Amino acid sequence: MKTIFSGIKPSGDLTLGNYIGAISNFVQLQNENKCLFCVVDLHAITVPQEKLELRKRTKDIAALYLACGIDPNKATIFIQSEVSAHNQLAWILECNTYVGELNRMTQYKDKVLKEGTSALTSGIYTYPVLMAADILLYDSSLVPVGEDQLQHVEIARDIAVRFNNKYGETFVIPEHYVPKIGARIMDLQNPTIKMSKSSSAKGCILLLDDPKIIRKKIMSAITDSESSIKYDIKNKPGISNLLSIFSIISNISIKDLESQFVNSNYGEFKKALADELVDFITSIQKRFVEIRNSQQLDDILDQGAITANNIGSRKIKKVYKKVGLLRK
Ligand code: TYM
């Protein structure tokens, strides 16, 4: 049994990309592993947040974890800021991470290119170290993420190896778990960029979108000038992206979907996908409404915080001792 940790930032509404790249794998992995799934609110405040919105979104994500099928009897679900060991470990790791390593992080470099540095917080710069702390605190050996987070898991490994060499065996070296299909769901209007909260509104499906809007977004997705429904990322990125989405939510392989739609045109294919996706997301939304304002959600998060605090405080004590902190 492996220990698995992953998290999602409450910095915007959850997207279909978050579901396919991350949550759908959390649901699979919870059956045979010891899993901790976190809402990483400390990561969200690396950029400005409106406080009531942040509090709302944090609970929305926890409720969506449950609505998407994460079972609190199998996995620990909790909020990052309720476990202070994340911050405590992040500081120790920051003191063991080089500025040069952080300078190489592509997400940070892209942000600097787009926005310059004057409005960037130091939190956004040290963000990968807090993420390393999240992972290493629980001795996680597997980290399910979408492709955009690979470099962050890689630096967590580097930090862990360096720490172990310097202070003696302390952390498990984590590996990433990236799905074969859906590691990078693309924007429906521009299939060369990742679907994200900050990509085009029409190109990004939100898990809490109105079903009519979901249908509209799928029907107006950009495809190509051919008419064959074939998976070919290089030449047919739009259709390939729609096939990946279809495959994950229907559990039908891409090969089988290609055969099923061999005689269909793009309109028919999109309509079938829209029907499937609307059904799928509507059932998540129904469960979300039941859970979101229930006492059960708070109880699950309280219990999750207790479990995570127990593990985290034991680990931080060990780490402090290794470094030479604590009198006894
Ligand atoms: P975040 O909140 O941006 O995204 C959460 C997860 O969703 C995946 N994802 C996607 N996968 C496929 N296609 C897409 N279009 C797409 N968009 C998002 C992301 O890869 C991610 O797995 N730094 C992390 C959160 C974090 C974390 C951690 C993750 C903090 N600590 C520890 C794992 C372990 C982030 O910002 O993810």
Boltz pocket constraint, residues with backbone or C-beta under 6 A from the ligand:
constraints:
  - pocket:
      binder: B
      contacts: [[A, 5], [A, 6], [A, 7], [A, 8], [A, 9], [A, 10], [A, 17], [A, 18], [A, 19], [A, 20], [A, 21], [A, 22], [A, 40], [A, 43], [A, 130], [A, 131], [A, 134], [A, 135], [A, 143], [A, 144], [A, 145], [A, 146], [A, 147], [A, 148], [A, 149], [A, 152], [A, 182], [A, 183], [A, 184], [A, 185], [A, 186], [A, 194], [A, 195], [A, 196]]
      max_distance: 6.0
